[in-house]
């Protein structure tokens, strides 16, 4: 009985960890649709590594002069990493996938923005909004407070955000689009996050308990 209980607990923890990794990916509607087509059969790490290399090469070749190579980086990432969005992420090194996707997204938005003369404070603001969202997702899942599904959809995912930035570069409207993204995502993620934590404190007291535990540990 004890062995069976230990096995069930190990399986539960593995499933929990896999669910966390998929949440940390922050896939958007397009990536998730590709994942449904692949039915979870595509391992996530190798495609993400290839996409990272291709993104670095594309940005090195084209970001400085707005060549098409740099604008195709989101497409290559989507086609490679998107189909793996529904994979269980149970491999020993699959925990590397979310950091890889984050590095690609942040790096792409930064390099593209700087290369196309988007004001630096605006680029940093957009990146700060995304960093906050991803930090909030990690912290919430560790407390058992999963962000609602609609937040990931409304937040467009890494795939939607990168494609919008690429399209903005093609249309030569990068600065206003970066501003619109920063404002929209900042309001969305900030409002939903604050609402969730406030309601949690009021209804369950969980937030207060977390604070007390942290103080005790200190």
RAZI-V879118 format. One line per field, one symbol per residue. ss: DSSP state (2 for helix, 1 for strand, 0 for the rest). psi: psi as a letter, one per 20 degrees, with the letter a starting at -180 (. if undefined). burial: + if it has 24 or more other ideal C-beta (glycine too) atoms within 12 Angstrom, else -. A space follows every 10 residues. Layout:
ss=???
psi=???
burial=???
//
This chain:
ss=0222222222 2222222222 2222200022 2222222200 0002222222 2222222222 2222200222 2022222222 2222000000 0000022222 2222222222 2222200002 2222222222 2222222222 2200000022 2222002222 2222222222 0002222222 2222222222 2222222222 2220022222 22222220
psi=ggghghghgh gghghggghg hhhhhlqahg hhghhhhikj ioqhgghhgg hgghgggghh hihhjkrhgh iighgggghg hgijhjqilj qhjiiigghg gghggggghg ggghhjkppg hgghgghhgg ggghghgggg hhjjnpqqhh ghghiirhgg ghhggghhgh ilkgghgggg gggghggghg ghgggghghg gghijhghhg ghghhhh.
burial=---------- ------++-+ ++++++++++ ++-++----- -++++-+++- ++-+++-++- -++-----++ ++++++++++ ++++++++++ ---+--++++ ++++++++++ ++++++-+-- -++-+++-++ ++++-+++++ --+-+++--- ++--++++++ ++++++-++- ---++-++-- ++--++-++- -++--++--- ------+--- --------
//
